[in-house]
Amino acid sequence: VAESEGKTVARVPTHYSVIRSKDELTHWTAQRLLDNTKLLSVDCEWHGRDHVDGELRSVQLCWADGHAIYIRFRDDQRNFVFDCSYAEAGAVLAALWNQPGLKLVGHHISADLPWLHHWLKLPFYNKAILDTEFAYQCVNEHGDRGLERMSLRYSDLGRYEFDLEQWKKENKGMADDGYGLIPDKIIIPYACADVDVPFRAYPKLKRALEQQGMWGYYSGIKNPFVTNVFT
């Protein structure tokens, strides 16, 4: 067990893996279809000014507590290393992504959806069911909405960003334009935790919103605004 904000939290084994090829992505997608997956947590890592002029380094997806993949499009020297194009990879994912009823969660998901849409051609409109940042704002408008705080509140992953923050301190300026140069050994576990935390937080935040009588407001008004409109 682990301590999270004074409460005992059962440890969840983590199963994080790297997808390096179209065949591996095809196999993962087929398995999720067999499992009838209906909820994904999503996140991207990138380098550059924006989703048009920048480089999509990776896409992370989580489909169960402690289970996440890192789709490694670029290495830590910004070289494209996947064995098919972004568009081809997106076409593989689309078989799952476009399934009726599949929904997305994320943390400030409007920052990630443009990359997924522009590079992988995956639609975003009405796909997100909850954004942990803004859902927590409804639950506690004065609380810290950072993802590292979500980790402490809703998971046993603790301050998983420590190695990344330490590297950034020791390599001043190298992350100013994005995370394209962060070493793989640091970015991959960090990025997988970045999708694991929102997935674990989702049911707890939904329950808190329901208990406060806020779910109707969040799902009907705020969520479409901070996902569709912000994107």
C-alpha angles and dihedrals in degrees: 000000000000135000115246116180091330095313129108111246123190112238116246116209111239122227106186119167139175123238109209105166145035091251092055091047091048091052092048092048092049090051092051090051090052089049090050091233111197103171131053131177110214137196138157137208119209148163126225143039100300145341093277101049098024135080124253104224100181148342121221125201130185123191103169137019107289095004119110141145131211112211101209108209095156134025127226091276091058093252116146104242106166114110096232137036125275089251093053091049090049090052090055092050092045091073088068100026093058096047111126110261098017110139135186136223127190146145111265084345093181088076091059104037095070090057092049092048098043100043104026098028092231115154120239108184111120091348098115118081097179140008108203094209096057096033088059089048087061092047094048115003093189096048127105107265098193118129092237088060090049088055092055094044101044109021145035093240094100120189094346092163093068097101091048094049091047091052091050091052091051094045104046115201097005092107097041092103097040138287099299094117101042108119114259092236089062104034098047099060090037093052094047091052087050089068097034093060097055091045091054093042095051100080092042093050092045090052092049091050091050092049090052092047089244103115094092091052094044098045096039103039117007100040095053088048098050094041111031099026097038090049 
